[in-house]
């Protein structure tokens, strides 16, 4: 049986959270940045998962 390599979506989640935190610190609202980064990271990871399922 052939085995596929799956794509890693956790990296996108981590990068989005850190970028959101950095943006939040720059704007004076770090918690809002973390929440926004988490939301964007989860969306990106889900999209990557859906893309990987179709391969």
Z-matrix of the N, CA and C atoms (Angstrom, degrees):
N
C 1 1.440
C 2 1.530 1 108.52
N 3 1.321 2 116.66 1 133.55
C 4 1.464 3 121.56 2 -179.23
C 5 1.522 4 110.76 3 -77.71
N 6 1.339 5 115.49 4 136.82
C 7 1.455 6 119.96 5 -178.45
C 8 1.533 7 108.93 6 -109.57
N 9 1.354 8 116.07 7 131.03
C 10 1.461 9 121.10 8 -179.85
C 11 1.515 10 110.24 9 -95.49
N 12 1.326 11 115.68 10 148.00
C 13 1.460 12 120.20 11 170.91
C 14 1.518 13 107.60 12 -87.00
N 15 1.313 14 117.09 13 127.60
C 16 1.458 15 120.26 14 179.36
C 17 1.527 16 109.76 15 -89.77
N 18 1.312 17 115.49 16 155.83
C 19 1.455 18 121.46 17 179.36
C 20 1.527 19 109.61 18 -84.37
N 21 1.334 20 116.51 19 151.36
C 22 1.463 21 121.70 20 -175.95
C 23 1.521 22 110.16 21 -97.93
N 24 1.328 23 117.82 22 113.94
C 25 1.455 24 122.23 23 179.04
C 26 1.516 25 112.99 24 -94.84
N 27 1.317 26 117.99 25 -13.94
C 28 1.460 27 121.24 26 179.94
C 29 1.516 28 112.48 27 -64.90
N 30 1.318 29 116.13 28 -32.23
C 31 1.459 30 120.21 29 178.29
C 32 1.527 31 110.58 30 -63.53
N 33 1.327 32 116.62 31 -41.26
C 34 1.463 33 120.00 32 178.32
C 35 1.522 34 110.96 33 -63.30
N 36 1.304 35 116.20 34 -39.37
C 37 1.466 36 120.90 35 178.71
C 38 1.529 37 110.58 36 -63.21
N 39 1.325 38 117.23 37 -46.37
C 40 1.458 39 121.39 38 -178.95
C 41 1.526 40 111.15 39 -63.99
N 42 1.315 41 117.96 40 -45.00
C 43 1.464 42 121.47 41 -179.50
C 44 1.527 43 110.47 42 -63.63
N 45 1.323 44 117.36 43 -40.92
C 46 1.464 45 120.44 44 -179.88
C 47 1.526 46 111.74 45 -65.29
N 48 1.325 47 117.79 46 -38.90
C 49 1.469 48 121.05 47 179.05
C 50 1.529 49 110.32 48 -66.37
N 51 1.326 50 117.26 49 -44.93
C 52 1.464 51 120.53 50 -179.70
C 53 1.532 52 110.24 51 -66.26
N 54 1.326 53 117.49 52 -41.94
C 55 1.468 54 120.53 53 178.19
C 56 1.527 55 110.56 54 -65.41
N 57 1.311 56 117.34 55 -39.32
C 58 1.458 57 120.77 56 177.13
C 59 1.518 58 111.78 57 -64.26
N 60 1.317 59 116.64 58 -38.79
C 61 1.460 60 120.07 59 177.19
C 62 1.525 61 110.58 60 -64.68
N 63 1.333 62 116.73 61 -44.20
C 64 1.467 63 120.50 62 179.12
C 65 1.528 64 110.52 63 -61.61
N 66 1.320 65 116.65 64 -43.52
C 67 1.473 66 120.45 65 177.24
C 68 1.521 67 110.11 66 -63.83
N 69 1.308 68 117.76 67 -40.38
C 70 1.457 69 121.47 68 179.70
C 71 1.523 70 112.70 69 -64.75
N 72 1.330 71 116.80 70 -40.73
C 73 1.462 72 120.18 71 177.23
C 74 1.525 73 109.74 72 -64.22
N 75 1.331 74 116.95 73 -41.10
C 76 1.469 75 120.72 74 -179.34
C 77 1.528 76 111.74 75 -65.02
N 78 1.325 77 117.13 76 -30.89
C 79 1.465 78 120.07 77 -179.27
C 80 1.525 79 112.83 78 -97.09
N 81 1.331 80 117.27 79 -2.51
C 82 1.455 81 120.81 80 177.37
C 83 1.517 82 114.74 81 89.15
N 84 1.326 83 118.11 82 8.81
C 85 1.465 84 121.62 83 179.18
C 86 1.533 85 109.86 84 -135.81
N 87 1.341 86 116.83 85 75.99
C 88 1.459 87 119.28 86 -175.05
C 89 1.534 88 114.52 87 -62.74
N 90 1.343 89 117.46 88 -34.64
C 91 1.469 90 119.05 89 -179.14
C 92 1.525 91 110.69 90 -67.32
N 93 1.319 92 116.88 91 -39.29
C 94 1.466 93 120.04 92 176.60
C 95 1.528 94 110.41 93 -62.33
N 96 1.325 95 116.27 94 -39.23
C 97 1.462 96 120.42 95 177.55
C 98 1.514 97 112.35 96 -63.92
N 99 1.329 98 116.56 97 -41.41
C 100 1.471 99 120.36 98 178.42
C 101 1.523 100 110.16 99 -64.16
N 102 1.318 101 116.83 100 -43.36
C 103 1.471 102 119.76 101 179.74
C 104 1.525 103 111.43 102 -65.53
N 105 1.328 104 117.07 103 -42.71
C 106 1.466 105 120.20 104 178.11
C 107 1.526 106 110.48 105 -64.67
N 108 1.328 107 117.09 106 -42.54
C 109 1.459 108 120.60 107 177.92
C 110 1.518 109 112.44 108 -63.58
N 111 1.329 110 116.34 109 -39.12
C 112 1.464 111 120.17 110 177.59
C 113 1.525 112 110.97 111 -63.47
N 114 1.321 113 115.84 112 -44.23
C 115 1.467 114 119.31 113 178.64
C 116 1.516 115 112.39 114 -62.05
N 117 1.338 116 116.35 115 -45.73
C 118 1.466 117 119.47 116 178.98
C 119 1.524 118 111.65 117 -66.75
N 120 1.325 119 116.44 118 -37.91
C 121 1.461 120 120.16 119 179.01
C 122 1.520 121 112.59 120 -66.19
N 123 1.315 122 116.79 121 -41.33
C 124 1.471 123 120.53 122 177.57
C 125 1.526 124 109.90 123 -64.14
N 126 1.335 125 116.45 124 -42.75
C 127 1.469 126 119.86 125 178.66
C 128 1.534 127 110.74 126 -62.05
N 129 1.326 128 117.28 127 -43.03
C 130 1.463 129 120.60 128 179.37
C 131 1.524 130 111.07 129 -65.54
N 132 1.329 131 117.48 130 -41.42
C 133 1.466 132 121.05 131 179.76
C 134 1.529 133 111.23 132 -65.71
N 135 1.321 134 117.00 133 -39.31
C 136 1.478 135 120.25 134 178.24
C 137 1.527 136 110.33 135 -66.87
N 138 1.330 137 116.97 136 -42.35
C 139 1.468 138 119.83 137 177.35
C 140 1.526 139 111.23 138 -62.09
N 141 1.327 140 117.11 139 -41.03
C 142 1.459 141 120.26 140 177.31
C 143 1.521 142 110.91 141 -64.74
N 144 1.323 143 117.06 142 -39.92
C 145 1.460 144 120.89 143 178.15
C 146 1.531 145 110.90 144 -63.03
N 147 1.338 146 116.01 145 -43.75
C 148 1.466 147 119.36 146 178.53
C 149 1.529 148 111.43 147 -64.04
N 150 1.328 149 116.26 148 -40.66
C 151 1.459 150 120.63 149 177.23
C 152 1.525 151 110.59 150 -62.50
N 153 1.332 152 116.45 151 -42.13
C 154 1.474 153 120.96 152 -178.31
C 155 1.519 154 111.36 153 -67.19
N 156 1.317 155 117.42 154 -33.88
C 157 1.477 156 120.29 155 178.88
C 158 1.524 157 112.10 156 -65.35
N 159 1.348 158 116.31 157 -31.36
C 160 1.466 159 120.17 158 -177.50
C 161 1.516 160 112.67 159 -78.59
N 162 1.348 161 117.01 160 -16.77
C 163 1.468 162 119.98 161 -178.11
C 164 1.501 163 111.74 162 -69.18
